[in-house]
Amino acid sequence: MAKQPIIVVVGPTATGKTALAVELAKLYNGEVISADSMQIYKGMDILTAKPTEVEKQGIRHHLMDFLEPETDFSVADYVKLANIAVDDISSRGKLPVLAGGTGLYINSLIDNIKFDDTTGDKEYRERLLSVAKEKGNHYLWQRLLDVDEKSALAVHENNVSRVIRALEVYEKTGEKLSEYKKSSRLEESRFVPAMIGLTFSDRQLLYDRINERVDTMIADGLVNEAKGIYCSRNLNTAHQAIGYKELIPYFEGQASLEDCIEKIKMETRRYAKRQLTWFRRDKRINWIEVDKYKNIEEISEKVKKYIAICIKM
């Protein structure tokens, strides 16, 4: 059976992945599949930078804004739904365009990683959760960093469930999660991907872009959005998103808004660095330094030849 062509747009936050994905979808009669672990949730629009209807330019987007924030959602869940979306898009003669910054989602889908839950240990997970509550998320994340650096760099310390899962695999199998995943590739990938990475020629330019983006989010109402979630529900999932957790001290009168905003910027910069570390390991990615181009249209023209080579379009 012929493999499924797919365009994949990756990179750190604030590099314009969504805009490029829309432009490529317009060029290739495609639809966008989000690969963002937080854009799946409803009501978290400003911080996760969900595209507006204007920004979508009439292009249909999948796996975005469909779950209540209190709903658990695993990588295996994502892969299942993303494959369904791919089949739906291709059945209508269109090309899937996968776009996002959650590297684990992207690689798990593209590389056909199978997930085996036989290593699950509820008691062990609960014990680690207690450790996180007692000593902090960073302490637990540091434990993961000590035994499996690659997995640690791929996850934010506030994403406690994923940190615990990686530690659980190491505890029960003696393998790093990254190695465990290799043995989970039971079937050849169904995809022929054209993978495009967006970055900046100067890391400081990226950090400046992130700082400006956070300021814009604050002006657009991020504090009220986060306060609404904080007041209405006890949501571990929502609090994993950078920008919500950092505002809690402000809501509880323990820190100034200015200090919390600076913490959001710092944590977002750190996250972008981890995203780059993750994606740089994938030699299939064709990197584009976005600051060397005037607009998204120029970037899309630049990558057209690369896409044609990869998926023969």
Secondary structure, DSSP 8 states (H G I E B T S, - for coil): ---EEEEEEE-STTS-HHHHHHHHHHHTTEEEEE--TTTTBTT-TTTTT---HHHHTT--EESSS-B-TT----HHHHHHHHHHHHHHHHHTT-EEEEE-S-HHHHHHHHTT----GGG--HHHHHHHHHHHHHH-HHHHHHHHHHH-HHHHHTS-TT-HHHHHHHHHHHHHHSS-HHHHHHTT--S--SEEEEEEEEE-SSHHHHHHHHHHHHHHHHHHTHHHHHHHHHHH---TTGGGSTTTGGGHHHHTTSS-HHHHHHHHHHHHHHHHHHHHHHHHT-TT-EEEEGGGSSSHHHHHHHHHHHHHHHH--
